[in-house]
Amino acid sequence: MIEYARQAFDAVYLCKLLHHYGKLDGMDLDWTVHEDLWWHMSFEALQNVSGACWVECLDMENKYYFSDPAMMEYYRLCREYCRNFGVSLKRNLFMQKAEEYVDRLLGSLCSYGYGWTLHTRINHEWASGIVCGVEDHFSAYMDLIEVLLRIFLFYETELEVLKQALSDKNNEKTRKEAA
């Protein structure tokens, strides 16, 4: 009985979390209490934290690939920023900020049995993304879901900052050309 109560509280918290980040609409909320409810909810939530999610189930590990249109646009504009400001990708402050943010948040999970890689390519529709490998003994799914929600919110908000920086640079060029 206590286990069912814990699952109910986890379900409520998960719904609150997804609602806070605007991702609740993508969830199938027709859950019934059963012994696999937590895994069903976690898996479904992981598939809804970003614009796109692919899963590869292996013997002892699941690999998730998360991507989002805002993330793709962010990295595309980072390259435009490099061209306009004459800096390399390695010295691009927006690239550095995103990498540090992703590393800090994913590195903060208190669990064993996971790893990640951040991809910043833009050569096809979902090239930018996060690959996250999770072993069978990984136990911080709720934390992983919350961290991923925060990461993709970061890309949405920082995309606007990057767009503004590029717009300011273009306005400056236009004023110089007109003078």
Summary of the structure (lengths in Angstrom):
residues: 179
radius of gyration: 19.3
end to end distance: 76.1
largest distance: 76.1
contacts: 494
relative contact order: 0.15
helix: 58%
strand: 16%
